[in-house]
Amino acid sequence: MCSLTQMLPKTQAIKLNLNKMKIFSTTLKIAVALSVGFLQQSAAQNSYFFPKATQLDTKIPTPEAFLGYPIGSYLTRHDQVVAYFRQLEKVSDRVHVESIGKTYEQREQVIVTITSATNYQKLEQIRQEHLSQIDPAKPVLGNSAPIIINLGYGVHGNETSSTETSLLTGYFLAASNDAETQKWLSESVIFIDPSVSENYQIKKSLEAFHQGKLYGMGPGE
C-alpha cells in the first residue's frame, strides 16, 4: 500500500494537469468568442459597404478578416495591400496579380487583373483584338468583345482612402456571385492598380504611424 507521502506527488501532478486543462479551456473559449465576434464585425462591415450584396463567397477573405481591422480605421501599408491581392489570387480563379516593376524606393508595383476564367484564358487574344482597333482599316469589334477597364487608385499619395477602396473593389469582384457581377466579369477585363503613387502613400502611412493612426498603434502610444 502506498503511503501518503508517496501519493502526494501524484496528487499534485493531477491538480497541475487539471489547472492546465482549465487554462486551455478558458483560452479556447476566449479564442472562439473573439473569432465569432470578428466574423460578426466583418459581416457588419460587408453590409455597410455592400448593402445590396446577397451572394458573397465566404471562402474569399474580406479585407478586414485579412488585415485584422475594419477598412477605414487605420491606413493600410503598401506591402499589406499587395499581400491581400496575392491572397485573393490564391483563393479565386478570377484574380491574377502581376508584378510590373519596382518604384525608385524599391517597392513592388503590381497590376491586378480581375475577369472571368474564360476571358483570362484568352487574354492575349483580347489584347490583340483591342490593338487592332488602332488601324482604322480593321473592322470594329462587335458587342461580344470584352471591354477593358483600368482602375488606378492612389494617384495622389496623400489621398489615402482610394487605395483602401481598391481592397474593397477587389474583394467584391472576387467574392460576389450575383448575376450582375457575373455579367461584368464576362463582358469586361478589369485592371486594378491599387496605388499609383506607392512611395508617397508610404510617406503618409509613416506620418499616420507617428500620429498613432497606423494599425498597431493607438492614440498616445
MARBA-3410 file (N, C-alpha, C, O; in Angstrom, 1 decimal):
221
0.8,-1.2,0.0,0.0,0.0,0.0,0.9,1.2,0.0,1.9,1.3,0.7 ~ 0.5,2.2,-0.8,1.3,3.5,-0.9,1.0,4.3,0.3,-0.1,4.4,0.8 ~ 2.1,5.0,0.8,2.0,5.9,1.9,1.5,7.2,1.4,1.4,7.5,0.2 ~ 1.1,8.1,2.3,0.6,9.4,2.0,1.6,10.2,1.3,1.4,11.0,0.3 ~ 2.9,10.1,1.7,4.0,10.9,1.1,4.2,10.4,-0.3,4.7,11.2,-1.2
4.0,9.1,-0.6,4.1,8.6,-2.0,3.0,9.1,-2.9,3.2,9.3,-4.1 ~ 1.8,9.2,-2.3,0.7,9.7,-3.1,0.7,11.2,-3.4,0.1,11.6,-4.4 ~ 1.4,11.9,-2.5,1.3,13.4,-2.7,1.8,13.9,-4.0,1.1,14.8,-4.6 ~ 2.9,13.5,-4.5,3.4,14.0,-5.8,2.4,13.7,-6.9,2.2,14.5,-7.8 ~ 1.8,12.5,-6.9,0.8,12.2,-7.9,-0.4,13.1,-7.8,-1.0,13.6,-8.8
-0.9,13.4,-6.6,-2.0,14.3,-6.4,-1.7,15.7,-6.9,-2.5,16.3,-7.6 ~ -0.5,16.1,-6.6,-0.1,17.5,-7.1,0.0,17.5,-8.6,-0.4,18.5,-9.3 ~ 0.5,16.4,-9.2,0.5,16.3,-10.7,-0.9,16.3,-11.3,-1.1,17.0,-12.3 ~ -1.8,15.6,-10.6,-3.2,15.6,-11.1,-3.8,17.1,-11.1,-4.4,17.5,-12.0 ~ -3.5,17.7,-9.9,-4.0,19.1,-9.8,-3.4,20.0,-10.8,-4.1,20.9,-11.4
-2.1,19.8,-11.1,-1.4,20.6,-12.1,-2.0,20.4,-13.5,-2.2,21.4,-14.2 ~ -2.3,19.2,-13.8,-2.9,18.9,-15.1,-4.3,19.4,-15.2,-4.7,19.9,-16.3 ~ -5.0,19.4,-14.1,-6.4,19.9,-14.1,-6.3,21.4,-14.3,-7.2,22.0,-15.1 ~ -5.4,22.1,-13.7,-5.2,23.5,-13.9,-4.9,23.9,-15.3,-5.4,24.9,-15.9 ~ -4.0,23.1,-15.9,-3.6,23.3,-17.3,-4.8,23.1,-18.2,-5.0,23.9,-19.1
-5.7,22.1,-17.9,-6.9,21.9,-18.7,-7.8,23.1,-18.6,-8.5,23.5,-19.5 ~ -7.9,23.6,-17.3,-8.8,24.8,-17.1,-8.3,26.0,-17.9,-9.1,26.7,-18.5 ~ -7.0,26.2,-17.9,-6.4,27.3,-18.6,-6.6,27.2,-20.1,-7.0,28.1,-20.8 ~ -6.4,25.9,-20.6,-6.6,25.7,-22.0,-8.1,25.9,-22.4,-8.4,26.5,-23.5 ~ -9.0,25.4,-21.6,-10.4,25.5,-21.9,-10.8,27.0,-21.9,-11.6,27.4,-22.8
-10.3,27.8,-20.9,-10.6,29.2,-20.9,-10.1,29.9,-22.1,-10.7,30.7,-22.7 ~ -8.8,29.6,-22.5,-8.2,30.2,-23.6,-9.0,29.9,-24.9,-9.2,30.7,-25.8 ~ -9.4,28.6,-25.0,-10.1,28.2,-26.2,-11.5,28.9,-26.3,-11.9,29.4,-27.4 ~ -12.1,29.1,-25.1,-13.4,29.8,-25.1,-13.2,31.3,-25.6,-14.0,31.8,-26.3 ~ -12.1,31.9,-25.1,-11.9,33.3,-25.5,-11.6,33.4,-27.0,-12.1,34.3,-27.6
-10.8,32.4,-27.5,-10.4,32.4,-28.9,-11.7,32.3,-29.8,-11.8,33.0,-30.8 ~ -12.6,31.3,-29.4,-13.8,31.1,-30.1,-14.7,32.4,-30.1,-15.3,32.8,-31.1 ~ -14.8,33.0,-28.9,-15.6,34.2,-28.7,-15.1,35.3,-29.6,-15.9,36.0,-30.2 ~ -13.8,35.5,-29.6,-13.2,36.5,-30.4,-13.4,36.3,-31.9,-13.7,37.2,-32.7 ~ -13.3,35.0,-32.3,-13.5,34.6,-33.7,-14.9,34.9,-34.2,-15.1,35.5,-35.2
-15.8,34.5,-33.3,-17.2,34.8,-33.6,-17.5,36.3,-33.7,-18.2,36.7,-34.6 ~ -17.0,37.0,-32.7,-17.2,38.5,-32.7,-16.6,39.1,-34.0,-17.1,40.0,-34.5 ~ -15.4,38.6,-34.4,-14.7,39.2,-35.5,-15.5,38.9,-36.8,-15.6,39.8,-37.7 ~ -16.0,37.7,-36.9,-16.8,37.3,-38.1,-18.1,38.2,-38.1,-18.5,38.6,-39.2 ~ -18.7,38.4,-37.0,-19.9,39.3,-36.9,-19.5,40.7,-37.4,-20.3,41.3,-38.1
-18.4,41.2,-36.9,-17.9,42.5,-37.3,-17.7,42.6,-38.8,-18.0,43.6,-39.4 ~ -17.0,41.6,-39.3,-16.8,41.6,-40.8,-18.0,41.6,-41.6,-18.2,42.3,-42.6 ~ -19.0,40.8,-41.1,-20.3,40.7,-41.8,-21.0,42.1,-41.7,-21.6,42.5,-42.6 ~ -20.8,42.8,-40.5,-21.4,44.1,-40.4,-20.8,45.1,-41.4,-21.5,45.9,-41.9 ~ -19.5,45.0,-41.5,-18.8,45.9,-42.5,-19.2,45.6,-43.9,-19.4,46.5,-44.7
-19.4,44.3,-44.2,-19.9,44.0,-45.6,-21.3,44.6,-45.8,-21.5,45.2,-46.9 ~ -22.1,44.6,-44.8,-23.5,45.1,-45.0,-23.4,46.6,-45.2,-24.3,47.2,-45.8 ~ -22.4,47.3,-44.6,-22.2,48.7,-44.7,-21.7,49.1,-46.1,-22.3,50.0,-46.8 ~ -20.7,48.4,-46.6,-20.1,48.7,-47.9,-20.9,48.2,-49.1,-21.0,48.8,-50.1 ~ -21.5,47.0,-48.9,-22.2,46.3,-49.9,-23.6,46.0,-49.5,-23.9,44.8,-49.3
-24.5,47.0,-49.3,-25.8,46.7,-48.7,-26.7,45.8,-49.5,-27.6,45.2,-49.0 ~ -26.5,45.8,-50.8,-27.3,45.0,-51.7,-26.7,43.6,-52.0,-27.4,42.8,-52.7 ~ -25.5,43.4,-51.6,-24.9,42.1,-51.9,-25.5,41.0,-51.1,-25.5,41.0,-49.8 ~ -26.0,39.9,-51.7,-26.6,38.8,-51.0,-25.9,37.5,-51.3,-26.2,36.5,-50.7 ~ -25.0,37.5,-52.3,-24.3,36.2,-52.6,-22.8,36.4,-52.6,-22.1,36.4,-53.7
-22.2,36.6,-51.4,-20.8,36.8,-51.3,-20.2,35.4,-50.8,-20.6,34.9,-49.8 ~ -19.2,35.0,-51.6,-18.5,33.7,-51.3,-17.7,33.8,-50.0,-16.8,34.6,-49.9 ~ -18.1,33.0,-49.0,-17.5,33.1,-47.7,-16.0,32.6,-47.7,-15.3,32.8,-46.7 ~ -15.6,31.9,-48.8,-14.2,31.4,-48.9,-13.3,32.5,-49.2,-12.1,32.4,-49.1 ~ -13.8,33.7,-49.7,-13.0,34.8,-50.0,-12.8,35.7,-48.8,-13.8,36.2,-48.3
-11.6,35.9,-48.3,-11.4,36.7,-47.1,-11.7,38.2,-47.4,-11.3,38.7,-48.4 ~ -12.5,38.8,-46.5,-12.7,40.2,-46.6,-11.4,41.0,-46.2,-10.5,40.4,-45.6 ~ -11.2,42.2,-46.7,-10.0,43.0,-46.2,-9.9,43.0,-44.7,-8.8,42.9,-44.2 ~ -11.0,43.2,-44.0,-11.0,43.2,-42.6,-10.5,41.9,-42.0,-9.7,41.9,-41.0 ~ -10.9,40.8,-42.5,-10.5,39.5,-42.0,-9.0,39.3,-42.2,-8.3,38.7,-41.4
-8.5,39.7,-43.4,-7.1,39.5,-43.7,-6.2,40.5,-42.9,-5.2,40.0,-42.4 ~ -6.6,41.7,-42.8,-5.8,42.7,-42.2,-5.9,42.8,-40.7,-4.9,43.1,-40.0 ~ -7.0,42.4,-40.2,-7.2,42.4,-38.7,-7.9,43.7,-38.2,-7.9,43.9,-37.0 ~ -8.4,44.5,-39.1,-9.0,45.7,-38.6,-10.0,46.2,-39.7,-9.8,45.9,-40.9 ~ -11.1,46.9,-39.3,-12.0,47.4,-40.3,-11.4,48.4,-41.3,-10.7,49.3,-40.8
-11.7,48.3,-42.6,-11.2,49.3,-43.5,-11.7,50.7,-43.1,-12.9,50.9,-42.8 ~ -10.8,51.6,-43.1,-11.1,53.0,-42.7,-10.7,53.3,-41.3,-10.7,54.5,-41.0 ~ -10.4,52.3,-40.5,-10.0,52.6,-39.1,-8.5,52.9,-39.0,-8.1,53.6,-38.1 ~ -7.7,52.4,-39.9,-6.3,52.6,-40.0,-5.9,52.7,-41.5,-6.6,52.3,-42.4 ~ -4.7,53.3,-41.7,-4.1,53.3,-43.0,-3.4,52.0,-43.2,-2.8,51.4,-42.3
-3.6,51.4,-44.4,-3.0,50.1,-44.8,-1.7,50.3,-45.5,-1.6,51.0,-46.5 ~ -0.6,49.7,-45.0,0.7,49.8,-45.6,0.6,49.2,-47.1,-0.2,48.3,-47.3 ~ 1.5,49.7,-47.9,1.6,49.2,-49.3,1.8,47.7,-49.4,1.2,47.0,-50.2 ~ 2.7,47.2,-48.5,3.1,45.8,-48.6,1.8,44.9,-48.1,1.7,43.8,-48.6 ~ 1.0,45.5,-47.2,-0.2,44.8,-46.9,-1.2,44.7,-48.0,-1.9,43.8,-48.2
-1.3,45.8,-48.7,-2.2,45.9,-49.9,-1.8,44.8,-50.9,-2.7,44.1,-51.4 ~ -0.5,44.7,-51.2,-0.1,43.7,-52.2,-0.3,42.3,-51.7,-0.8,41.5,-52.4 ~ -0.1,42.1,-50.4,-0.3,40.8,-49.8,-1.7,40.4,-49.8,-2.0,39.2,-50.1 ~ -2.7,41.3,-49.7,-4.1,41.0,-49.7,-4.5,40.6,-51.1,-5.2,39.6,-51.3 ~ -4.0,41.3,-52.1,-4.4,40.9,-53.5,-3.8,39.5,-53.9,-4.4,38.8,-54.6
-2.6,39.3,-53.4,-2.0,38.0,-53.6,-2.8,36.8,-52.9,-2.8,35.7,-53.4 ~ -3.3,37.2,-51.8,-4.2,36.2,-51.1,-5.5,35.9,-51.9,-5.9,34.8,-52.0 ~ -6.0,37.0,-52.5,-7.2,36.8,-53.3,-6.9,35.9,-54.5,-7.7,35.1,-54.9 ~ -5.7,36.1,-55.1,-5.2,35.3,-56.2,-5.2,33.8,-55.8,-5.5,33.0,-56.7 ~ -4.8,33.5,-54.6,-4.7,32.1,-54.2,-6.0,31.4,-54.1,-6.2,30.2,-54.3
-7.1,32.2,-53.7,-8.4,31.6,-53.4,-9.4,31.8,-54.5,-10.5,31.3,-54.4 ~ -9.1,32.6,-55.5,-10.1,32.9,-56.6,-9.5,32.8,-58.0,-8.4,33.3,-58.2 ~ -10.2,32.1,-58.9,-9.7,32.0,-60.2,-10.0,33.2,-61.1,-9.7,33.3,-62.3 ~ -10.6,34.2,-60.4,-10.9,35.5,-61.1,-9.8,36.5,-61.0,-9.7,37.4,-61.8 ~ -8.9,36.3,-60.0,-7.9,37.3,-59.6,-6.5,36.8,-60.0,-6.1,35.7,-59.7
-5.8,37.7,-60.7,-4.4,37.4,-61.1,-3.6,38.6,-60.8,-3.9,39.8,-61.2 ~ -2.4,38.4,-60.1,-1.6,39.6,-59.8,-0.3,39.4,-60.6,0.4,38.4,-60.6 ~ 0.1,40.5,-61.2,1.4,40.6,-62.0,2.2,41.7,-61.4,1.8,42.8,-61.3 ~ 3.5,41.4,-61.2,4.5,42.4,-60.7,5.0,43.1,-62.0,5.4,42.4,-62.9 ~ 4.9,44.4,-62.0,5.3,45.1,-63.2,6.6,46.0,-63.0,7.0,46.7,-63.8
7.2,45.8,-61.8,8.4,46.5,-61.6,8.5,47.0,-60.1,7.7,46.6,-59.3 ~ 9.4,47.9,-59.9,9.6,48.5,-58.6,9.7,50.0,-58.7,10.1,50.6,-59.7 ~ 9.3,50.7,-57.6,9.5,52.1,-57.5,10.9,52.4,-57.3,11.7,51.5,-57.1 ~ 11.3,53.7,-57.4,12.7,54.1,-57.1,13.1,53.9,-55.7,14.3,53.9,-55.4 ~ 12.1,53.6,-54.8,12.4,53.2,-53.4,12.3,51.7,-53.2,12.3,51.2,-52.1
12.3,51.0,-54.3,12.3,49.5,-54.4,11.1,48.9,-53.8,11.2,47.8,-53.1 ~ 9.9,49.5,-54.0,8.7,48.9,-53.5,8.0,48.2,-54.8,8.0,48.8,-55.9 ~ 7.4,47.1,-54.6,6.9,46.3,-55.7,5.6,47.0,-56.2,4.8,47.5,-55.5 ~ 5.5,47.1,-57.5,4.4,47.6,-58.2,3.6,46.5,-58.8,4.2,45.6,-59.5 ~ 2.3,46.4,-58.7,1.6,45.3,-59.2,0.4,45.8,-60.0,-0.2,46.9,-59.8
-0.1,45.0,-60.9,-1.3,45.2,-61.6,-2.2,43.9,-61.3,-1.7,42.8,-61.5 ~ -3.4,44.2,-60.9,-4.3,43.1,-60.6,-5.3,42.9,-61.7,-6.0,43.9,-62.1 ~ -5.4,41.8,-62.3,-6.4,41.5,-63.4,-7.5,40.7,-62.8,-7.3,39.7,-62.2 ~ -8.8,41.2,-63.0,-9.9,40.5,-62.5,-10.9,40.4,-63.7,-11.4,41.3,-64.3 ~ -11.3,39.1,-64.0,-12.2,38.8,-65.1,-12.6,37.4,-64.9,-12.2,36.7,-64.0
-13.5,36.9,-65.8,-13.9,35.5,-65.7,-12.8,34.6,-66.1,-11.8,35.1,-66.8 ~ -12.9,33.4,-65.7,-11.8,32.4,-66.0,-11.7,32.2,-67.5,-10.6,32.1,-68.1 ~ -12.8,32.3,-68.2,-12.8,32.1,-69.7,-12.1,33.3,-70.4,-11.3,33.1,-71.3 ~ -12.4,34.5,-69.9,-11.7,35.7,-70.5,-10.2,35.6,-70.2,-9.4,36.0,-71.1 ~ -9.8,35.2,-69.0,-8.4,35.2,-68.7,-7.6,34.2,-69.6,-6.5,34.4,-69.9
-8.2,33.1,-69.9,-7.6,32.1,-70.7,-7.3,32.6,-72.1,-6.3,32.1,-72.8 ~ -8.0,33.6,-72.6,-7.8,34.2,-73.9,-7.4,35.6,-73.8,-7.8,36.4,-74.7 ~ -6.7,36.0,-72.8,-6.4,37.4,-72.5,-5.5,38.0,-73.6,-5.7,39.1,-74.0 ~ -4.6,37.2,-74.1,-3.7,37.7,-75.2,-4.5,37.9,-76.5,-4.3,38.9,-77.2 ~ -5.5,37.1,-76.8,-6.4,37.3,-77.9,-7.2,38.5,-77.8,-7.3,39.3,-78.7
-7.7,38.8,-76.6,-8.5,40.0,-76.3,-7.6,41.2,-76.5,-8.0,42.2,-77.1 ~ -6.4,41.1,-76.0,-5.4,42.3,-76.2,-5.1,42.6,-77.6,-5.2,43.7,-78.0 ~ -4.9,41.5,-78.4,-4.6,41.7,-79.8,-5.8,42.3,-80.6,-5.7,43.1,-81.5 ~ -7.0,41.9,-80.2,-8.2,42.4,-80.8,-8.4,43.9,-80.5,-8.8,44.7,-81.4 ~ -8.1,44.3,-79.3,-8.1,45.7,-79.0,-7.0,46.5,-79.7,-7.3,47.7,-80.1
-5.9,45.9,-79.8,-4.8,46.6,-80.5,-5.1,46.8,-82.0,-4.7,47.8,-82.6 ~ -5.9,45.9,-82.5,-6.3,46.0,-83.9,-7.1,47.2,-84.2,-7.2,47.7,-85.4 ~ -7.7,47.8,-83.2,-8.6,48.9,-83.4,-7.8,50.2,-83.6,-8.4,51.3,-84.0 ~ -6.5,50.1,-83.5,-5.6,51.3,-83.8,-5.7,51.6,-85.3,-5.6,52.7,-85.8 ~ -5.8,50.5,-86.1,-5.8,50.6,-87.5,-7.3,50.8,-88.0,-8.1,49.9,-87.8
-7.5,52.0,-88.6,-8.9,52.3,-89.0,-9.4,51.4,-90.1,-10.6,51.3,-90.4 ~ -8.5,50.7,-90.7,-8.9,49.7,-91.8,-9.5,48.4,-91.3,-10.1,47.7,-92.0 ~ -9.2,48.2,-90.0,-9.6,46.9,-89.4,-11.1,47.1,-89.0,-11.6,48.1,-88.7 ~ -11.9,45.9,-89.1,-13.3,46.0,-88.7,-13.4,46.3,-87.2,-12.6,45.9,-86.4 ~ -14.5,47.1,-86.9,-14.8,47.4,-85.5,-15.2,46.2,-84.7,-16.0,45.4,-85.2
-14.7,46.1,-83.5,-15.1,44.9,-82.7,-16.5,44.9,-82.4,-17.2,46.0,-82.2 ~ -17.1,43.7,-82.4,-18.5,43.6,-82.1,-18.9,43.7,-80.6,-17.9,43.9,-79.8 ~ -20.1,43.7,-80.3,-20.6,43.8,-78.9,-20.1,42.7,-78.0,-20.1,42.8,-76.8 ~ -19.7,41.6,-78.6,-19.3,40.4,-77.8,-17.9,40.5,-77.3,-17.6,39.7,-76.4 ~ -17.1,41.4,-77.8,-15.8,41.6,-77.3,-15.8,42.2,-75.9,-16.4,43.2,-75.7
-15.0,41.6,-75.0,-15.0,42.2,-73.6,-14.3,43.6,-73.7,-13.4,43.8,-74.4 ~ -14.8,44.5,-72.9,-14.2,45.9,-72.8,-13.1,45.8,-71.8,-13.0,44.9,-70.9 ~ -12.2,46.8,-71.9,-11.1,46.9,-70.9,-11.3,48.1,-70.0,-11.6,49.2,-70.4 ~ -11.3,47.8,-68.7,-11.5,48.8,-67.7,-10.2,48.9,-66.8,-9.7,47.9,-66.3 ~ -9.6,50.1,-66.7,-8.5,50.3,-65.9,-8.8,51.2,-64.7,-9.3,52.3,-64.9
-8.6,50.7,-63.5,-8.9,51.4,-62.3,-7.6,51.7,-61.6,-6.9,50.8,-61.0 ~ -7.2,53.0,-61.6,-6.0,53.4,-61.0,-6.3,54.1,-59.7,-6.9,55.2,-59.7 ~ -5.8,53.6,-58.6,-6.1,54.2,-57.3,-4.8,54.8,-56.7,-3.7,54.5,-57.1 ~ -5.0,55.8,-55.8,-3.9,56.4,-55.2,-3.0,57.2,-56.1,-1.8,57.2,-55.9 ~ -3.6,57.9,-57.0,-2.8,58.8,-57.9,-2.1,59.8,-57.1,-0.9,60.1,-57.4
-2.8,60.4,-56.2,-2.2,61.4,-55.3,-2.0,60.7,-53.9,-3.0,60.3,-53.3 ~ -0.7,60.5,-53.5,-0.4,59.7,-52.3,-1.1,60.2,-51.1,-1.3,59.4,-50.1 ~ -1.4,61.5,-51.0,-2.0,62.0,-49.7,-3.5,61.8,-49.7,-4.1,62.1,-48.7 ~ -4.1,61.2,-50.8,-5.5,60.9,-50.8,-5.6,59.4,-50.6,-5.8,58.6,-51.5 ~ -5.4,59.0,-49.3,-5.2,57.6,-49.0,-6.4,56.7,-49.1,-6.3,55.5,-49.2
-7.6,57.3,-49.0,-8.8,56.5,-49.0,-9.0,55.7,-50.3,-9.6,54.6,-50.3 ~ -8.4,56.2,-51.4,-8.6,55.5,-52.7,-7.9,54.1,-52.7,-8.5,53.1,-53.2 ~ -6.7,54.0,-52.1,-6.0,52.7,-52.0,-6.8,51.7,-51.1,-6.9,50.5,-51.4 ~ -7.4,52.3,-50.0,-8.2,51.4,-49.2,-9.4,50.9,-50.0,-9.9,49.7,-49.8 ~ -10.0,51.8,-50.8,-11.1,51.4,-51.7,-10.8,50.3,-52.7,-11.6,49.4,-53.0
-9.5,50.3,-53.1,-9.1,49.2,-54.1,-9.2,47.8,-53.5,-9.6,46.9,-54.2 ~ -9.0,47.7,-52.2,-9.1,46.4,-51.5,-10.6,46.0,-51.5,-10.9,44.8,-51.7 ~ -11.5,46.9,-51.2,-12.9,46.6,-51.2,-13.4,46.2,-52.6,-14.2,45.3,-52.8 ~ -12.9,46.9,-53.6,-13.3,46.6,-55.0,-12.8,45.2,-55.4,-13.6,44.4,-56.0 ~ -11.5,44.9,-55.1,-11.0,43.6,-55.4,-11.8,42.5,-54.7,-12.1,41.5,-55.3
-12.1,42.8,-53.4,-12.8,41.8,-52.6,-14.2,41.5,-53.3,-14.6,40.3,-53.5 ~ -14.9,42.6,-53.6,-16.3,42.4,-54.1,-16.3,41.6,-55.4,-17.1,40.7,-55.7 ~ -15.4,42.0,-56.3,-15.3,41.4,-57.6,-14.9,39.9,-57.5,-15.3,39.1,-58.3 ~ -14.1,39.6,-56.5,-13.7,38.2,-56.3,-14.8,37.4,-55.6,-14.9,36.2,-55.8 ~ -15.5,38.0,-54.7,-16.5,37.3,-53.8,-17.9,37.2,-54.3,-18.6,36.3,-54.0
-18.3,38.2,-55.1,-19.7,38.3,-55.4,-20.1,37.3,-56.5,-19.4,37.2,-57.5 ~ -21.2,36.6,-56.2,-21.7,35.6,-57.2,-23.0,35.9,-57.8,-23.7,35.1,-58.3 ~ -23.5,37.2,-57.6,-24.8,37.5,-58.1,-24.7,37.7,-59.7,-23.6,37.8,-60.2 ~ -25.8,37.7,-60.3,-25.9,37.7,-61.8,-25.2,38.9,-62.4,-24.6,38.8,-63.4 ~ -25.4,40.1,-61.7,-24.9,41.3,-62.3,-23.3,41.3,-62.3,-22.7,41.7,-63.3
-22.7,40.8,-61.2,-21.3,40.7,-61.2,-20.8,39.7,-62.2,-19.7,40.0,-62.8 ~ -21.4,38.6,-62.3,-21.0,37.6,-63.3,-21.0,38.2,-64.7,-20.2,37.9,-65.5 ~ -22.0,39.1,-64.9,-22.1,39.7,-66.2,-20.9,40.7,-66.4,-20.3,40.7,-67.5 ~ -20.6,41.4,-65.4,-19.4,42.3,-65.5,-18.2,41.5,-65.8,-17.4,41.9,-66.7 ~ -18.0,40.4,-65.1,-16.7,39.7,-65.3,-16.7,39.0,-66.7,-15.6,38.8,-67.3
-17.9,38.7,-67.2,-17.9,38.0,-68.5,-17.7,39.0,-69.6,-17.1,38.7,-70.7 ~ -18.2,40.3,-69.4,-18.1,41.3,-70.5,-17.0,42.3,-70.4,-16.9,43.2,-71.2 ~ -16.1,42.1,-69.4,-15.0,43.0,-69.3,-13.8,42.4,-68.7,-13.8,41.3,-68.0 ~ -12.6,43.0,-68.9,-11.4,42.7,-68.2,-11.0,43.9,-67.4,-10.8,45.0,-67.9 ~ -10.9,43.7,-66.1,-10.7,44.8,-65.2,-9.3,44.8,-64.6,-8.8,43.8,-64.0
-8.6,45.9,-64.8,-7.2,46.0,-64.3,-7.3,47.0,-63.1,-7.8,48.1,-63.2 ~ -6.6,46.6,-62.0,-6.6,47.4,-60.8,-5.1,47.7,-60.5,-4.3,46.8,-60.3 ~ -4.8,49.0,-60.4,-3.5,49.4,-59.9,-3.8,50.0,-58.5,-4.4,51.1,-58.4 ~ -3.6,49.3,-57.4,-4.0,49.7,-56.1,-3.4,51.0,-55.6,-4.0,51.7,-54.7 ~ -2.2,51.3,-56.1,-1.6,52.5,-55.6,-0.6,53.0,-56.6,0.5,52.5,-56.8
-1.0,54.0,-57.4,-0.2,54.6,-58.5,1.0,55.3,-57.9,2.1,55.3,-58.5 ~ 0.8,55.9,-56.7,1.9,56.6,-56.0,2.3,55.9,-54.7,2.0,56.4,-53.6 ~ 2.9,54.7,-54.8,3.2,53.9,-53.6,4.1,54.7,-52.7,3.9,54.7,-51.4 ~ 5.2,55.3,-53.2,6.1,55.9,-52.3,5.5,57.0,-51.4,5.8,57.1,-50.2 ~ 4.7,57.8,-52.0,4.0,58.9,-51.3,3.0,58.4,-50.3,2.8,58.9,-49.2
2.3,57.2,-50.7,1.4,56.6,-49.8,2.1,56.1,-48.6,1.6,56.2,-47.5 ~ 3.3,55.6,-48.8,4.1,55.1,-47.6,4.5,56.3,-46.7,4.4,56.2,-45.5 ~ 4.8,57.4,-47.3,5.1,58.7,-46.6,3.9,59.0,-45.7,4.1,59.4,-44.5 ~ 2.7,59.0,-46.2,1.5,59.3,-45.4,1.3,58.3,-44.4,0.8,58.6,-43.3 ~ 1.6,57.0,-44.6,1.5,56.0,-43.6,2.4,56.2,-42.5,2.1,56.1,-41.3
3.7,56.7,-42.8,4.6,56.9,-41.7,4.2,58.1,-40.9,4.3,58.1,-39.6 ~ 3.6,59.1,-41.5,3.1,60.3,-40.8,1.9,59.8,-39.8,1.8,60.2,-38.7 ~ 1.1,58.9,-40.4,0.0,58.4,-39.5,0.5,57.5,-38.4,0.0,57.6,-37.3 ~ 1.6,56.8,-38.6,2.3,56.0,-37.6,2.7,56.9,-36.4,2.5,56.6,-35.3 ~ 3.3,58.0,-36.8,3.8,58.9,-35.7,2.7,59.6,-35.0,2.8,60.1,-33.9
1.5,59.6,-35.6,0.3,60.3,-35.0,-0.5,59.2,-34.3,-1.6,59.5,-33.7 ~ -0.1,57.9,-34.3,-0.8,56.9,-33.7,-2.0,56.4,-34.4,-3.0,55.9,-33.8 ~ -2.0,56.6,-35.8,-3.2,56.3,-36.6,-3.0,55.1,-37.5,-3.8,54.7,-38.3 ~ -1.8,54.5,-37.4,-1.5,53.3,-38.2,-1.8,52.1,-37.4,-1.6,52.1,-36.2 ~ -2.2,51.0,-38.1,-2.6,49.8,-37.3,-1.5,49.3,-36.4,-0.3,49.3,-36.8
-1.8,49.0,-35.2,-0.9,48.5,-34.2,-0.5,49.6,-33.2,0.2,49.4,-32.2 ~ -0.9,50.9,-33.5,-0.7,52.0,-32.6,-1.9,52.7,-32.3,-2.6,53.1,-33.2 ~ -2.2,52.9,-31.1,-3.4,53.7,-30.7,-2.9,55.1,-30.4,-1.7,55.4,-30.2 ~ -3.9,56.1,-30.3,-3.5,57.4,-30.0,-2.7,57.5,-28.7,-3.2,57.0,-27.6 ~ -1.6,58.2,-28.7,-0.9,58.4,-27.5,0.2,57.4,-27.2,0.9,57.5,-26.2
0.2,56.3,-28.0,1.2,55.2,-27.7,2.5,55.6,-28.3,3.5,54.8,-28.1
END
